[in-house]
């Protein structure tokens, strides 16, 4: 398989992790307030999940034996967060929050598919 396709899941995971760190960190540490409603726990979740994402990103890069399991764990974490937003926080969370979480989940579906098919 092409070396780029082997490394692509890692690059995607790293990219989505850094995006989460920056987005959550801007709100949590820099006090940035967007022009839409932000649930107080969501930027903290984004920041922590972003840092956690860097572990499977690295493991995917080196083809560690736990890379797939760690990727599934991060996917599950985001899926639970999205379900919580849909069920428990409907009407409270901004459309941007749903969009961002859906985007993350979609990227993880692509990552998992790439990892699965390279086996």
Secondary structure as UniProt FT lines:
FT   HELIX           3..30
FT   HELIX           40..62
FT   TURN            65..66
FT   HELIX           67..87
FT   TURN            90..92
FT   HELIX           95..118
//
